[in-house]
Amino acid sequence: MSDRSTIGGARIVLLNGTGSSGKSSIARALQEVASVPFLHVEMDAFLEMLPETLLDHPDGFSFETERLEDGKPQVVIRPGAVGARTMRGMRHAIAAMAGQRCDLIVDDVLCNGGMPEYEALLAPFAFHRVGVLAPLDLLEARERERGDRMIGLARWQFDRVHSGVDYDFTVDTSVSTPAECAALIKERFGL
């Protein structure tokens, strides 16, 4: 973790968590309380750049619903060549924006090992890794309530998204509101 005097001077807060964990809500709340303007970079915005035909396609991202022993669905996500390039491109775009001294809040779901690339690309900047946590039953309830998510995504992501990631800070959206999480992040990193 480094301060504002690092090369480039940009600060990046990476919010990593499953879908429906509250990352976007925290990002918007953090934009409201930060002392300087932060841009919110959403993984979903990069996915929306893909042609619709590559969502649920082997070249883009394929989604396969499996039934677990308890009967609950789990949606397995498999990136294809174009999908993997898109996610690498997102990480490189974030580094390019940081190189222009843009302070960033990145909203991502790292299930396929993107953290080492983030760490390498963002080493010259103040890079803060924040885990956004919530219990699986709450994530699944949020997934159902939202109505815009495949049921079972959170279940598949749950054991993968935080695996092997060393965070600088974590927040739990089952006990704190997005505004409270944002205030904690602001205080922790002096934003």
Secondary structure in CASP SS format (residue, H / E / C, confidence):
PFRMAT SS
TARGET T0000
AUTHOR 0000-0000-0000
METHOD secondary structure of the structure
MODEL  1
M C 1.00
S C 1.00
D C 1.00
R C 1.00
S C 1.00
T C 1.00
I C 1.00
G C 1.00
G C 1.00
A C 1.00
R E 1.00
I E 1.00
V E 1.00
L E 1.00
L E 1.00
N E 1.00
G C 1.00
T C 1.00
G C 1.00
S C 1.00
S C 1.00
G C 1.00
K H 1.00
S H 1.00
S H 1.00
I H 1.00
A H 1.00
R H 1.00
A H 1.00
L H 1.00
Q H 1.00
E H 1.00
V H 1.00
A C 1.00
S C 1.00
V C 1.00
P C 1.00
F C 1.00
L E 1.00
H E 1.00
V E 1.00
E E 1.00
M H 1.00
D H 1.00
A H 1.00
F H 1.00
L H 1.00
E C 1.00
M C 1.00
L C 1.00
P C 1.00
E H 1.00
T H 1.00
L H 1.00
L E 1.00
D C 1.00
H C 1.00
P C 1.00
D C 1.00
G C 1.00
F E 1.00
S E 1.00
F E 1.00
E E 1.00
T E 1.00
E E 1.00
R E 1.00
L C 1.00
E C 1.00
D C 1.00
G C 1.00
K C 1.00
P E 1.00
Q E 1.00
V E 1.00
V E 1.00
I E 1.00
R E 1.00
P E 1.00
G C 1.00
A H 1.00
V H 1.00
G H 1.00
A H 1.00
R H 1.00
T H 1.00
M H 1.00
R H 1.00
G H 1.00
M H 1.00
R H 1.00
H H 1.00
A H 1.00
I H 1.00
A H 1.00
A H 1.00
M H 1.00
A H 1.00
G H 1.00
Q C 1.00
R C 1.00
C C 1.00
D C 1.00
L E 1.00
I E 1.00
V E 1.00
D E 1.00
D E 1.00
V C 1.00
L C 1.00
C C 1.00
N C 1.00
G C 1.00
G C 1.00
M H 1.00
P H 1.00
E H 1.00
Y H 1.00
E H 1.00
A H 1.00
L H 1.00
L C 1.00
A C 1.00
P C 1.00
F C 1.00
A E 1.00
F E 1.00
H E 1.00
R E 1.00
V E 1.00
G E 1.00
V E 1.00
L E 1.00
A C 1.00
P C 1.00
L H 1.00
D H 1.00
L H 1.00
L H 1.00
E H 1.00
A H 1.00
R H 1.00
E H 1.00
R H 1.00
E H 1.00
R H 1.00
G C 1.00
D C 1.00
R C 1.00
M C 1.00
I C 1.00
G C 1.00
L H 1.00
A H 1.00
R H 1.00
W H 1.00
Q H 1.00
F H 1.00
D C 1.00
R C 1.00
V C 1.00
H C 1.00
S C 1.00
G C 1.00
V C 1.00
D C 1.00
Y C 1.00
D C 1.00
F E 1.00
T E 1.00
V E 1.00
D E 1.00
T C 1.00
S C 1.00
V C 1.00
S C 1.00
T C 1.00
P H 1.00
A H 1.00
E H 1.00
C H 1.00
A H 1.00
A H 1.00
L H 1.00
I H 1.00
K H 1.00
E H 1.00
R H 1.00
F H 1.00
G C 1.00
L C 1.00
END
